[in-house]
Amino acid sequence: MTFLRKSIENVEFGRDPSAIFYSLFQDPAKHIDDMQCLRMFVRRYLVHTSEGNNPHQVPLYAFLCVRCAWPDVDRELVNRLVHEELTALVKADRAIAKEKERKRAHEDGVAIPSWASLLQSEC
């Protein structure tokens, strides 16, 4: 199940206990080798790395090949997923910022005309 990021508030990034998180990959019976799982780990890598939660600067392919037990991961597929996920994450971040601005303006009693938000998004 995927949740809309704009409806999630007060999120704090933390570190996964390695033993629990990576046990998914150490036990082949738990490994789900499908597109949704690959997409999830690409998204997870992008978000955590952008938030500074990749202190050893582990490259994406090394993360997927070694830590996620996908030694034969298709690089073209991963590149396509990275592009799709980055586009979706940027779009979601912009929507979150726009919604926060709208809520703040509403709380201040100032209504922002719909055409004004269009001008702001073009800047």
Backbone torsions as a table, in degrees:
resi	resn	phi	psi	omega
1	MET	NA	137.7	179.0
2	THR	-111.5	135.7	179.0
3	PHE	-103.9	144.2	174.4
4	LEU	-69.1	129.8	-177.4
5	ARG	-67.7	-28.2	-176.5
6	LYS	-69.1	-19.8	-179.5
7	SER	-94.9	2.9	178.9
8	ILE	-102.9	125.2	-178.4
9	GLU	-124.0	159.6	176.7
10	ASN	56.0	45.9	178.8
11	VAL	-86.4	132.6	176.1
12	GLU	-118.0	131.4	179.0
13	PHE	-82.3	140.1	178.8
14	GLY	-139.0	-170.9	180.0
15	ARG	-111.0	137.9	176.4
16	ASP	-78.0	137.4	171.2
17	PRO	-63.1	118.4	-173.4
18	SER	-52.4	-42.0	-176.0
19	ALA	-60.9	-38.7	-177.9
20	ILE	-77.0	-50.8	-175.2
21	PHE	-64.1	-50.3	-175.0
22	TYR	-78.9	-5.7	174.7
23	SER	-65.0	-22.8	175.6
24	LEU	-58.6	-31.9	-175.6
25	PHE	-96.6	-20.5	-179.1
26	GLN	-78.0	-25.7	179.0
27	ASP	-105.4	105.0	-177.1
28	PRO	-57.2	-25.4	179.3
29	ALA	-66.5	-26.6	-179.6
30	LYS	-87.8	-13.6	-173.9
31	HIS	-73.6	125.4	177.7
32	ILE	-106.4	106.3	-175.1
33	ASP	-96.9	79.1	178.2
34	ASP	-140.7	174.5	-175.5
35	MET	-64.0	-40.8	-179.0
36	GLN	-63.5	-39.4	178.6
37	CYS	-66.4	-44.3	178.0
38	LEU	-61.3	-45.7	178.7
39	ARG	-60.1	-41.8	-179.5
40	MET	-61.5	-43.4	-177.9
41	PHE	-74.7	-30.5	173.5
42	VAL	-64.9	-46.7	178.8
43	ARG	-61.8	-43.9	179.8
44	ARG	-60.4	-45.0	179.0
45	TYR	-60.5	-47.2	-178.5
46	LEU	-61.1	-46.2	-178.2
47	VAL	-65.7	-49.0	-177.6
48	HIS	-65.4	-39.7	179.1
49	THR	-66.4	-40.9	179.6
50	SER	-67.4	-24.3	178.7
51	GLU	-90.5	4.2	178.5
52	GLY	82.4	15.8	-179.6
53	ASN	-95.3	33.4	175.4
54	ASN	-134.4	65.7	-171.9
55	PRO	-62.3	-25.6	-179.8
56	HIS	-91.8	3.0	179.5
57	GLN	50.9	49.4	177.7
58	VAL	-68.1	124.1	178.9
59	PRO	-65.5	153.2	-177.6
60	LEU	-56.9	-47.1	-177.3
61	TYR	-64.7	-37.4	177.0
62	ALA	-65.0	-40.1	178.0
63	PHE	-60.3	-48.1	-178.2
64	LEU	-70.8	-41.7	-176.2
65	CYS	-72.2	-46.2	-173.6
66	VAL	-93.2	-58.4	-173.9
67	ARG	-72.6	-31.2	-179.4
68	CYS	-99.9	5.0	175.6
69	ALA	59.6	40.9	172.9
70	TRP	-118.2	72.2	-175.9
71	PRO	-66.3	-23.0	-177.7
72	ASP	-109.1	31.7	-177.7
73	VAL	-62.5	136.7	-178.6
74	ASP	-76.3	115.1	-176.0
75	ARG	-64.3	-37.7	178.7
76	GLU	-63.8	-41.7	177.7
77	LEU	-63.1	-44.6	179.4
78	VAL	-63.0	-43.2	178.4
79	ASN	-60.2	-40.7	178.4
80	ARG	-65.0	-42.7	178.9
81	LEU	-64.6	-39.9	178.0
82	VAL	-59.6	-46.3	179.7
83	HIS	-61.3	-46.4	179.8
84	GLU	-62.6	-44.9	-177.1
85	GLU	-69.8	-40.2	177.1
86	LEU	-61.7	-43.1	178.1
87	THR	-60.5	-45.8	-179.7
88	ALA	-66.1	-40.3	-179.6
89	LEU	-67.4	-41.1	177.9
90	VAL	-64.4	-43.5	178.8
91	LYS	-61.6	-43.0	179.3
92	ALA	-65.7	-41.8	178.9
93	ASP	-62.7	-40.1	177.5
94	ARG	-65.5	-41.0	178.8
95	ALA	-65.0	-38.3	178.1
96	ILE	-63.7	-46.2	179.8
97	ALA	-62.5	-41.3	179.7
98	LYS	-64.6	-41.8	179.5
99	GLU	-66.2	-40.8	177.7
100	LYS	-63.3	-40.7	178.4
101	GLU	-64.6	-40.7	179.2
102	ARG	-63.8	-43.3	179.1
103	LYS	-64.5	-41.7	179.6
104	ARG	-63.3	-43.3	179.1
105	ALA	-65.1	-38.4	179.2
106	HIS	-65.8	-41.0	178.5
107	GLU	-66.0	-33.5	178.8
108	ASP	-80.5	-5.6	179.2
109	GLY	80.8	16.8	179.9
110	VAL	-108.9	122.2	178.2
111	ALA	-91.8	127.5	177.2
112	ILE	-94.0	120.2	178.3
113	PRO	-60.7	150.4	-177.1
114	SER	-61.4	-33.6	179.7
115	TRP	-69.7	-26.5	179.8
116	ALA	-68.8	-37.4	179.1
117	SER	-67.9	-30.7	176.3
118	LEU	-66.5	-40.7	177.9
119	LEU	-64.2	-39.4	-179.1
120	GLN	-66.7	-37.1	-177.7
121	SER	-72.2	-21.4	179.3
122	GLU	-82.4	-16.9	-177.4
123	CYS	-76.6	NA	NA
